[in-house]
Every structure is written in C-alpha cells, then in structure tokens.
Amino acid sequence: MDDTVDGDDSTICGFTALTPPTTIAATVWDGWHHAVPWPGHTFMIVEKNSKRAITLPDTSGRVCLQDTHEGHDTNARQQWHCVRRYGWFGFLNPQSGKYLGHNDHNGIVARADKQGCWENLMPRKHPDGGYELLLPHWWWAVRVMVVAHDGKSLAVRDDGTTLWEFVKV
C-alpha cells in the first residue's frame, strides 16, 4: 500500500456560516406551559386572546370566562380533567363532579354528572395556534364553542373562531 500525501493544501469544500446579528423570537413566552389536551390530565382551558379561563363560578352550572390571576392561580373552579368516552373527549370539573357541555339554548354549561352526547367535545388544532373546541349536533353536524357576544359567557355556534389553549395543572 502506497502512502501518498497530496501536497495541495487548497480548500476543496468549504462554507462560511452566516449568523444574523440579532435573533428574533417568533412568539413571546407568556409564562404558561401549554399542553396537548389528552385524557388523564387536568387543565385550565384558556381563551387564547384574553387569557381568561373557562370557570364554573358557582353551583348553577353556568360557566364563564374569568381571569386566571396571571396564570399562577390553580383555582379548582378553573380545572378540567380530560377523559375519553367512545372517542370523544369530556372535561370534568373535579371540584363539582360536573362535565362541561351544552344545553338546548346553545349555551355552555357544566351540569351533567356523566359524559353523555351533550358533553362530548373534540379539540381540533388550529393553524394560528391553539385549538377549536368542537361539539356534535345530533348525528349530522359539528358545531364550535365560542365566546358569546357579551364577552364573558360561552355559546355553541355553527361557525366562528375562538381559540383555546390548554394549560396543564
């Protein structure tokens, strides 16, 4: 075997790394650890724009959006345990034992003791970040959970875009 050394010290392949003078983050961290909704975990369900959480404020079963105290309040009224039944997700408030669902007036409530058809929800990832919350409507349609016109209560609509984030607690 001949050990020949090439005397040519010219560069055969090379590149120059270009590092920009500044790096710009695509998003600003809001202090919360967002998670993928999944059965067996408990979350605050937070409206993406306002950072207010779905809350069960009293025993009436009406739910609304309320402040989360800068994301550090793990208030039991704002916690929702994710479960799965027949492929649909359900969200149970552990303090009350009631499931998040809808009523026959297109409102969002938490009154059911078990996950029935009106308590079935399906989070769908949105390209702008966050999730839409979809609900079945009889056997032929899927509707969406949105913030109602008053800005505080929640409603079921045929269309609309309210984006939700899930913060694991």
N, C-alpha and C positions, 0 to 999 in steps of 0.2 A: 504494500500500500504506500502510495507516494503522498507525503505531507507537503503539499504545495501551498504557499501563502501568497494570496493575491496582494500585490503591492499597491493597488488602487485604494486610496482612502476617501474617495468621493462618496457623497451620500447617494444611496440607491433609492431609498424610500424615506420620506420624512414628512412631517406636518408641523404646523405651528398651532398650538392651542390658543384659541381666542376666548378670553374671559371678559365678559362685559364689565364695565366699570361699576355698575350697580346691579343689584338683583331686586326685582320687584315681585313680591308675593302676589299670587292670583287672588287670594282672599285673606281677610284679617281674621285671626282666631278669636272667637267670641267667648272663650273660656269654658265651653262645654265640650263634652266628648260625645259626639253624635254617633249613633249606632244604627245598624240594620235591624228593623223590627223582626223579632223571632220568638217563637213560643218558648216559654220557660224563663223569660227575662221580664223585668219590670222597668217601665219607662215613664218619663214625663213626655207627653205629646205636645210639642210646642209649635205654634204657628210661626212659620219662618220669618215673616216680615216684622211682626210686632214683638216676637219673643215671649208672648204670653202663652200659658199652658192651659190645656183642657182641664177644667176643675169642676168637681162636684161639691158646691159650696154648702149644701145643707141636705136634709133628708127628703126634699121634694122630688128629687130625681132630675131636676133641670140641671144641665151643665152649661158652663160659660167659659170664656177666656178670662184668666186673671194673671196678674204679674207674678213672676217667679222669684222676685227679690234677687235680681242679678244672677240667677242660675244656681244659687247656693242653697235654696230652700228645698228640702226634700219633703215638703208638706204631703202628708198622706192623702189629702184630698186631690192632689195632682198626680198621683201614682196610678199606673195602669199596668196590670200583669197580663202579658200576652199569652194566649192559649190558642190551640187549633182544634177545630171540630169539622169533620168532613171536608178538609182542605181549606176552609175559611178560617181567618184569624178572628179572635174575640179579645176584647180588652176588659178585664175585670178590675174594679177598684177594690183593693184588698181591705180597706177600712170599712166600706159599706157592704161588700159582698155583692155589688150590683154590676151588671155588664153595660158597657157603652153600646148604644143602639139608636134606633129612630122610632118615632111614634107615627100615628096616622095623620098628623098635621104637618109633616115634613120638618119636624124639629128633632134635634139630637137630645137624647135623654140617657139616664143610667138608672133604670127601674127594674130590669129583669134579674131574677135570681139564677137563671141558667141561660146559656147561649142558645138562642133559637134563631130562626131565619132573620128576624129584625135586628139581631145583634151580630150578624156576620159582617165582617169588614175585610178589605183586601188592600194593603198598601201597594201602590204602584210607583216605582222610581220615576222621577220627572227629569228631563234633560237640563232644566235650570237648577237642579239640586233640590233635595227634599223629596217628599212623597205626596201623592194624591191619596186620599182615603176613599175607596170605592165601596158602595153598598149595593146588594142585589135589590131589584124592584120586581117583585113577583118572579116569574120564570123567564121574562123576556127582555129585561133591561138592566143596566148597571148605572147607578147614579153616583154622585160625588158629594162628599161632605165639604161644606164651605162655611166661611164666616158670614153670618146674616147681615142684612142691611144696617142693623143697629151697631155693628162693630164689636159686639160682645157675645151674643148668643150664636149658636151653630144651627145650620139648616142642611137639608138634603135637596139637591137640585139636579136637573138633567144635565147641566153643564156649568162650568165655572172652574176657576183655578185658585184654590187655596192650597198652599204647600205646607207640609208638616215635617218637622224634624223629630226624631226620637232620641231622647237623652236618657241613657241608662242610669238607673239609680241603684 
